């Protein structure tokens, strides 16, 4: 095995060495063979026993890592891998380092009274959505495998248990830095910074101020990531600092969901009772999390006014980065190379206003515009209750497209998916799995692997939910 466990070389206060808890009767639900090949892992050794944690892959050296975090804005000084074990790191075929982690693998010192297990539903949900996000071009943790455990997990009800094998460039969070800062462990903070720069941002090694350069790199990576979320109508649901990876990948798909009707105030997460993490709030929360990272790094930066001013400038740069990535992405979704003029910006604002007024489906609106370019107005008229308004807007938009090269219009369908993990479709697959039927899960995973095309026999998967199918709340499954 090509394990090379660098995080394990940090001091013992960064983690606890321990084995996953064995489960009763593991059975494989899904193995992501293309991902296994990319990671250089031999498929014949990825058995249910290994993927459940009953047996260890050669070269793995399992640990549970410690971190802290701000949860819904409230400080929690002691978190950590409460139901996950990091088996180790492998060097993949692209030469990059990736973590292999078992999620739902039993109690750790950071479980805080929990059982350390995961129900089947959240495991399959993360598998579906993380792999869909990868196919949609979003930086994300990925799912290598899902196995059932043959045991029951008690939450609101008794549910089947499962373990997810998760892959990430690392599991180092803003909350990891916050943990060492809160302990006033400046040495640990420096060791962590050095490790992360070497692992994720080696081009910063010779920076004049490595902590400030690192802060700036994370700010840009997160701004770019959240712009991609916004462009797809993705709502994370629990943007706590312990759920924000400094690598710039999306992690933790518990209460996440995708927009149906366009409405910036949309919230699905059952625990987000005040709407802190609503769709329209996500960019601002991203900047708030960068501020939290800046605060954690201050012992390494200094408290001179010049230092404080420089840090403040980096925090403020998040808005500029986000605006740049988001406006370019939005322009490209509309077949334009950029929002060049005030008229372009007004055109986009008018579309969003019309979408909100009509409660138009976010994904299908952009897909219908892609079809409109080739002369099909049917979908657009069906989506909007006041079709005349949107058709008038579309006339202006198409005149604007005449200023663009033909390839911008030709790429519209490759920039606007026809298929997303619709909340009601995901829930239907999870209900079937709880009852022992995995076919809907496999079908959904297979279709979402290519979200820009959809076979005619599966056209219903692109449709928004009927009123009786709508999902009102999503749950973290902890």
C-alpha positions as CSV (number, residue, x, y, z in Angstrom):
1,X,0.0,0.0,0.0
2,X,1.2,3.5,-0.8
3,X,0.5,5.0,2.7
4,X,2.6,7.9,3.8
5,X,1.2,9.2,7.1
6,X,2.6,12.7,7.6
7,X,0.0,14.0,10.1
8,X,0.9,11.0,12.3
9,X,4.4,12.6,12.6
10,X,3.1,15.6,14.4
11,X,3.2,15.5,18.3
12,X,0.7,13.3,20.1
13,X,-1.4,16.3,21.3
14,X,-2.7,16.6,17.7
15,X,-4.5,13.3,17.9
16,X,-5.3,10.0,19.7
17,X,-3.9,6.8,18.4
18,X,-6.7,4.2,18.3
19,X,-8.4,1.5,16.3
20,X,-11.8,1.5,14.8
21,X,-14.4,-0.4,16.7
22,X,-15.3,-3.7,15.0
23,X,-18.9,-4.2,13.7
24,X,-21.0,-7.3,13.7
25,X,-21.7,-8.1,10.1
26,X,-20.3,-5.7,7.5
27,X,-21.7,-5.8,4.0
28,X,-20.7,-3.7,1.0
29,X,-23.3,-1.4,-0.4
30,X,-21.1,0.6,-2.9
31,X,-17.4,0.7,-3.7
32,X,-16.2,3.6,-5.9
33,X,-13.8,1.7,-8.1
34,X,-12.7,4.6,-10.2
35,X,-11.7,6.5,-7.1
36,X,-9.9,3.5,-5.7
37,X,-7.9,3.2,-8.9
38,X,-7.1,7.0,-8.7
39,X,-5.9,6.5,-5.1
40,X,-3.8,3.5,-6.1
41,X,-5.7,1.2,-3.8
42,X,-6.1,-2.5,-4.9
43,X,-9.9,-3.2,-5.3
44,X,-9.5,-6.8,-4.3
45,X,-8.2,-5.7,-0.8
46,X,-11.1,-3.2,-0.2
47,X,-13.4,-5.8,1.4
48,X,-16.4,-5.0,3.6
49,X,-14.3,-6.1,6.6
50,X,-11.6,-3.5,5.7
51,X,-14.1,-0.7,4.9
52,X,-16.0,-1.2,8.1
53,X,-12.8,-1.1,10.2
54,X,-12.7,-4.7,11.3
55,X,-9.5,-5.2,9.4
56,X,-6.7,-2.7,8.6
57,X,-5.2,-1.9,5.3
58,X,-1.4,-2.6,5.3
59,X,0.4,0.7,6.1
60,X,-2.5,2.4,7.8
61,X,-1.8,3.9,11.2
62,X,-5.2,5.0,12.6
63,X,-5.9,8.1,14.7
64,X,-8.7,10.4,15.8
65,X,-7.8,14.1,15.4
66,X,-8.6,16.9,17.8
67,X,-10.0,20.3,16.9
68,X,-12.4,23.0,18.3
69,X,-14.8,25.4,16.5
70,X,-17.4,28.0,16.4
71,X,-20.8,26.3,16.0
72,X,-23.6,28.7,14.9
73,X,-21.3,31.5,16.1
74,X,-20.8,30.0,19.6
75,X,-17.4,28.8,20.8
76,X,-16.9,25.2,21.6
77,X,-13.4,24.6,22.9
78,X,-13.3,20.8,22.6
79,X,-14.5,18.9,19.5
80,X,-12.6,16.4,17.4
81,X,-13.3,13.2,15.5
82,X,-16.2,11.9,17.6
83,X,-17.2,9.2,15.1
84,X,-14.4,9.0,12.6
85,X,-11.0,7.4,12.4
86,X,-8.3,8.6,10.0
87,X,-6.6,5.5,8.7
88,X,-3.8,7.4,7.1
89,X,-2.7,9.2,3.9
90,X,-2.0,7.7,0.5
91,X,-0.1,9.2,-2.4
92,X,-2.5,9.0,-5.4
93,X,-1.7,8.6,-9.1
94,X,-1.7,12.4,-9.5
95,X,1.2,12.6,-6.9
96,X,-1.0,14.3,-4.4
97,X,-1.6,13.2,-0.8
98,X,-5.1,12.1,0.3
99,X,-6.6,11.2,3.7
100,X,-8.6,7.9,4.0
101,X,-11.1,8.2,6.9
102,X,-13.7,5.9,8.2
103,X,-16.8,7.8,9.4
104,X,-19.2,6.0,11.8
105,X,-16.4,3.8,13.1
106,X,-17.1,4.0,16.8
107,X,-16.4,6.0,19.9
108,X,-13.3,8.1,20.4
109,X,-12.1,10.4,23.2
110,X,-13.9,13.2,21.3
111,X,-17.3,11.6,21.1
112,X,-18.8,13.7,23.9
113,X,-21.2,11.0,25.1
114,X,-22.1,9.9,21.6
115,X,-22.0,6.3,20.3
116,X,-19.6,7.1,17.5
117,X,-21.8,5.3,14.9
118,X,-23.7,6.5,11.9
119,X,-27.1,5.5,10.6
120,X,-27.3,4.2,7.1
121,X,-29.2,7.3,5.8
122,X,-26.5,9.9,6.4
123,X,-23.8,7.6,5.0
124,X,-25.7,7.1,1.7
125,X,-26.6,10.8,1.6
126,X,-23.0,11.9,1.9
127,X,-22.0,9.3,-0.8
128,X,-24.7,10.6,-3.2
129,X,-24.1,14.3,-2.7
130,X,-20.3,14.4,-2.4
131,X,-19.9,12.4,-5.6
132,X,-22.5,14.6,-7.3
133,X,-20.5,17.7,-6.2
134,X,-17.4,16.2,-7.7
135,X,-19.1,15.6,-11.0
136,X,-20.4,19.2,-10.9
137,X,-16.8,20.5,-10.6
138,X,-16.9,21.5,-7.0
139,X,-13.9,20.9,-4.7
140,X,-15.1,18.3,-2.3
141,X,-14.3,15.4,0.0
142,X,-15.3,12.2,-1.8
143,X,-16.8,8.8,-1.0
144,X,-14.8,5.7,-1.5
145,X,-17.3,3.2,-0.1
146,X,-20.4,2.6,2.0
147,X,-20.9,-0.5,4.0
148,X,-23.7,-1.6,6.4
149,X,-22.7,-2.9,9.8
150,X,-25.4,-5.5,10.6
151,X,-26.1,-3.4,13.8
152,X,-28.7,-0.9,14.7
153,X,-28.2,2.7,15.6
154,X,-30.6,4.6,17.9
155,X,-31.4,8.2,16.9
156,X,-35.0,9.5,16.9
157,X,-35.8,5.9,15.9
158,X,-33.8,2.7,15.5
159,X,-32.0,2.7,12.2
160,X,-29.6,0.4,10.3
161,X,-25.9,1.3,11.0
162,X,-23.3,2.0,8.3
163,X,-19.7,3.3,7.8
164,X,-18.6,5.7,5.1
165,X,-15.0,5.7,3.8
166,X,-14.3,9.3,3.1
167,X,-11.4,10.8,1.0
168,X,-10.0,14.3,1.4
169,X,-6.9,16.2,0.6
170,X,-6.8,16.6,4.4
171,X,-9.2,16.9,7.3
172,X,-7.5,20.0,8.7
173,X,-10.1,22.6,9.6
174,X,-10.2,26.2,10.7
175,X,-11.2,24.7,14.0
176,X,-7.9,22.8,14.2
177,X,-6.1,26.1,14.3
178,X,-8.6,27.5,16.7
179,X,-8.0,24.6,19.1
180,X,-4.2,25.3,19.4
181,X,-4.8,29.0,19.6
182,X,-7.3,28.6,22.4
183,X,-4.8,26.4,24.3
184,X,-2.2,29.2,23.8
185,X,0.0,26.5,22.3
186,X,2.0,28.7,20.0
187,X,4.4,25.9,19.2
188,X,1.6,23.6,18.2
189,X,0.1,26.4,16.1
190,X,3.4,26.9,14.3
191,X,3.8,23.2,13.7
192,X,0.3,23.0,12.2
193,X,0.9,26.0,10.0
194,X,4.2,24.5,8.7
195,X,2.5,21.2,8.0
196,X,-0.4,22.7,6.1
197,X,1.8,25.0,4.0
198,X,4.0,22.1,3.0
199,X,1.0,19.9,2.3
200,X,-1.5,22.4,0.6
201,X,0.3,25.6,-0.2
202,X,4.0,24.9,-0.8
203,X,4.3,28.0,-3.0
204,X,4.0,30.0,0.2
205,X,7.1,28.5,1.8
206,X,9.3,31.5,1.1
207,X,6.6,34.2,1.8
208,X,7.7,37.1,3.8
209,X,4.9,36.5,6.3
210,X,3.8,32.9,6.0
211,X,0.8,33.2,8.4
212,X,-0.6,36.2,6.5
213,X,0.1,34.6,3.1
214,X,-1.6,31.4,4.3
215,X,-4.6,33.3,5.5
216,X,-4.9,35.0,2.1
217,X,-4.6,31.7,0.3
218,X,-7.4,30.1,2.4
219,X,-9.6,33.2,2.0
220,X,-9.3,32.9,-1.8
221,X,-9.9,29.2,-1.8
222,X,-13.0,29.5,0.4
223,X,-14.3,32.4,-1.7
224,X,-13.9,30.4,-4.9
225,X,-15.6,27.3,-3.2
226,X,-18.6,29.3,-1.9
227,X,-19.0,31.0,-5.3
228,X,-19.4,27.5,-6.8
229,X,-22.0,26.6,-4.2
230,X,-24.0,29.7,-5.0
231,X,-23.8,29.1,-8.7
232,X,-25.4,25.6,-8.2
233,X,-28.0,26.6,-5.6
234,X,-26.2,24.5,-3.0
235,X,-26.9,25.1,0.7
236,X,-24.4,23.6,3.1
237,X,-26.5,24.1,6.2
238,X,-23.9,23.9,8.9
239,X,-21.0,26.2,8.0
240,X,-19.3,26.0,11.4
241,X,-15.6,26.6,11.6
242,X,-15.0,22.9,12.4
243,X,-16.7,22.1,9.1
244,X,-14.4,24.4,7.0
245,X,-11.3,22.7,5.6
246,X,-8.3,24.9,5.0
247,X,-7.7,23.0,1.8
248,X,-10.8,24.6,0.2
249,X,-12.8,21.4,-0.1
250,X,-16.5,21.0,0.9
251,X,-16.9,18.7,3.9
252,X,-19.8,17.3,6.0
253,X,-23.0,16.8,4.0
254,X,-25.3,16.3,6.9
255,X,-28.2,18.9,6.6
256,X,-27.2,20.2,3.1
257,X,-29.7,20.6,0.3
258,X,-30.1,22.2,-3.1
259,X,-32.5,25.0,-4.0
260,X,-35.7,24.2,-5.8
261,X,-37.4,27.7,-6.1
262,X,-35.0,30.5,-6.2
263,X,-35.1,32.3,-2.8
264,X,-32.0,33.7,-1.1
265,X,-33.6,33.2,2.4
266,X,-34.0,29.4,1.9
267,X,-33.0,27.2,4.8
268,X,-33.4,23.5,5.1
269,X,-31.2,22.5,8.0
270,X,-33.4,21.6,11.0
271,X,-30.8,22.9,13.5
272,X,-30.4,26.3,11.7
273,X,-33.5,27.8,13.5
274,X,-32.5,31.4,12.9
275,X,-31.4,31.0,9.3
276,X,-27.7,31.9,10.0
277,X,-26.6,29.6,7.2
278,X,-29.4,30.4,4.6
279,X,-28.4,30.3,1.0
280,X,-28.0,34.1,0.7
281,X,-25.9,34.3,3.8
282,X,-23.2,31.8,2.8
283,X,-20.7,34.3,1.4
284,X,-20.9,36.4,4.5
285,X,-20.4,33.4,6.8
286,X,-17.4,32.4,4.7
287,X,-15.8,35.7,5.5
288,X,-16.8,35.4,9.2
289,X,-14.9,32.0,9.2
290,X,-11.9,33.6,7.7
291,X,-12.0,36.2,10.5
292,X,-12.0,33.3,13.0
293,X,-9.0,31.8,11.3
294,X,-7.2,35.2,11.4
295,X,-7.9,35.5,15.1
296,X,-6.4,32.0,15.6
297,X,-3.3,32.9,13.7
298,X,-2.6,36.2,15.5
299,X,-0.1,34.7,17.9
300,X,2.1,33.9,14.9
301,X,1.5,37.2,13.2
302,X,1.9,39.8,15.9
303,X,-0.2,42.6,17.4
304,X,1.6,45.7,15.9
305,X,-0.9,48.0,14.2
306,X,0.7,47.3,10.8
307,X,0.1,43.6,11.4
308,X,-3.5,44.1,12.4
309,X,-4.1,46.4,9.4
310,X,-2.6,43.7,7.0
311,X,-4.8,41.0,8.5
312,X,-7.9,43.2,8.2
313,X,-7.0,43.7,4.5
314,X,-6.9,40.0,4.0
315,X,-10.2,39.5,5.6
316,X,-11.7,42.2,3.5
317,X,-10.2,40.7,0.3
318,X,-12.6,37.7,0.7
319,X,-15.5,39.9,-0.6
320,X,-13.4,40.9,-3.7
321,X,-12.4,37.3,-4.4
322,X,-16.0,36.0,-4.0
323,X,-17.4,38.8,-6.2
324,X,-14.9,38.0,-8.9
325,X,-15.5,34.3,-9.0
326,X,-19.2,34.6,-8.6
327,X,-19.8,37.2,-11.3
328,X,-17.6,35.4,-13.8
329,X,-19.4,32.1,-13.0
330,X,-22.8,33.7,-13.4
331,X,-21.8,35.3,-16.6
332,X,-20.6,32.0,-18.0
333,X,-23.9,30.3,-16.9
334,X,-25.6,32.9,-19.2
335,X,-23.2,32.4,-22.1
336,X,-21.2,35.5,-21.5
337,X,-17.4,35.9,-21.0
338,X,-18.0,38.3,-18.2
339,X,-20.2,41.0,-16.7
340,X,-18.5,43.8,-18.5
341,X,-20.9,46.8,-18.1
342,X,-23.5,48.1,-15.8
343,X,-26.1,46.9,-18.3
344,X,-24.7,43.3,-17.9
345,X,-25.1,43.6,-14.1
346,X,-28.6,44.9,-14.4
347,X,-29.5,42.1,-16.8
348,X,-28.4,39.5,-14.2
349,X,-30.2,41.4,-11.4
350,X,-33.4,41.4,-13.5
351,X,-33.2,37.7,-14.0
352,X,-32.8,36.9,-10.4
353,X,-35.7,39.3,-9.5
354,X,-37.9,37.5,-12.0
355,X,-36.9,34.1,-10.7
356,X,-37.7,35.1,-7.1
357,X,-41.0,36.6,-8.0
358,X,-42.1,33.6,-10.1
359,X,-40.6,31.1,-7.6
360,X,-38.8,29.6,-10.5
361,X,-36.8,26.5,-10.2
362,X,-33.1,27.6,-10.0
363,X,-31.5,24.7,-11.9
364,X,-34.1,24.3,-14.6
365,X,-34.2,28.1,-15.3
366,X,-30.6,28.1,-16.4
367,X,-31.0,24.9,-18.3
368,X,-34.1,26.2,-20.1
369,X,-32.1,29.3,-21.1
370,X,-29.4,27.0,-22.6
371,X,-32.2,25.3,-24.6
372,X,-33.6,28.7,-25.6
373,X,-30.4,29.5,-27.4
374,X,-31.2,26.7,-29.8
375,X,-34.8,27.9,-30.2
376,X,-36.8,25.9,-27.6
377,X,-39.0,28.3,-25.5
378,X,-41.2,25.6,-24.1
379,X,-39.3,24.8,-20.9
380,X,-38.9,28.5,-20.0
381,X,-42.6,29.2,-20.4
382,X,-43.5,26.2,-18.3
383,X,-41.2,27.3,-15.4
384,X,-42.5,30.9,-15.1
385,X,-46.0,31.8,-14.1
386,X,-45.7,35.1,-16.0
387,X,-44.0,33.9,-19.2
388,X,-44.3,37.2,-21.0
389,X,-41.9,38.9,-18.5
390,X,-39.2,36.3,-18.8
391,X,-39.5,36.1,-22.6
392,X,-39.1,39.9,-22.8
393,X,-36.0,39.6,-20.6
394,X,-34.7,36.7,-22.8
395,X,-35.0,38.8,-25.9
396,X,-32.6,41.4,-24.3
397,X,-30.3,38.6,-23.2
398,X,-30.1,37.0,-26.6
399,X,-29.2,40.3,-28.2
400,X,-26.5,40.6,-25.6
401,X,-25.2,37.1,-26.6
402,X,-24.8,38.4,-30.1
403,X,-21.7,40.3,-28.8
404,X,-20.1,37.0,-27.7
405,X,-18.1,34.4,-29.6
406,X,-20.2,31.4,-30.6
407,X,-18.3,29.0,-28.3
408,X,-19.7,30.9,-25.3
409,X,-23.2,29.9,-26.4
410,X,-22.2,26.4,-27.4
411,X,-20.9,25.7,-23.9
412,X,-24.1,26.7,-22.1
413,X,-25.3,23.1,-21.6
414,X,-21.9,22.1,-20.2
415,X,-22.2,24.9,-17.6
416,X,-25.7,24.3,-16.5
417,X,-26.6,20.9,-15.2
418,X,-29.9,19.2,-16.0
419,X,-29.6,17.1,-12.9
420,X,-28.8,17.8,-9.3
421,X,-29.3,15.7,-6.2
422,X,-32.9,16.8,-5.6
423,X,-33.8,16.6,-2.0
424,X,-36.9,14.5,-2.6
425,X,-35.0,12.1,-4.8
426,X,-32.3,11.7,-2.2
427,X,-34.8,11.1,0.5
428,X,-36.7,8.5,-1.6
429,X,-33.4,6.6,-2.1
430,X,-32.6,6.7,1.6
431,X,-36.1,5.5,2.6
432,X,-35.8,2.6,0.2
433,X,-32.3,1.7,1.5
434,X,-33.6,1.7,5.1
435,X,-36.2,-0.9,4.0
436,X,-33.5,-3.0,2.4
437,X,-33.8,-1.8,-1.3
438,X,-30.6,-0.2,-2.7
439,X,-31.6,0.1,-6.4
440,X,-32.8,3.7,-6.1
441,X,-29.5,4.7,-4.5
442,X,-27.5,3.0,-7.2
443,X,-29.6,4.6,-9.9
444,X,-29.2,8.0,-8.5
445,X,-25.5,7.7,-8.0
446,X,-25.1,6.5,-11.6
447,X,-27.2,9.3,-13.1
448,X,-25.4,12.0,-11.0
449,X,-22.0,10.9,-12.3
450,X,-23.0,12.8,-15.5
451,X,-25.2,15.7,-14.4
452,X,-25.2,17.5,-17.8
453,X,-26.9,14.8,-19.7
454,X,-30.0,12.7,-18.9
455,X,-31.4,9.7,-20.7
456,X,-35.0,10.1,-21.8
457,X,-36.2,7.3,-19.7
458,X,-35.0,9.1,-16.6
459,X,-36.3,12.6,-17.4
460,X,-38.4,12.6,-14.2
461,X,-35.2,12.9,-12.2
462,X,-34.7,16.4,-13.4
463,X,-38.2,17.6,-12.3
464,X,-38.7,19.6,-9.1
465,X,-40.8,18.0,-6.5
466,X,-44.6,18.1,-6.4
467,X,-46.0,19.8,-3.3
468,X,-46.4,16.5,-1.5
469,X,-42.8,15.5,-2.3
470,X,-41.1,18.7,-1.0
471,X,-38.5,18.3,1.8
472,X,-39.1,20.9,4.5
473,X,-36.1,20.1,6.7
474,X,-32.9,18.2,6.5
475,X,-31.0,16.6,9.5
476,X,-27.3,16.1,10.3
477,X,-27.7,12.5,11.5
478,X,-25.1,12.9,14.3
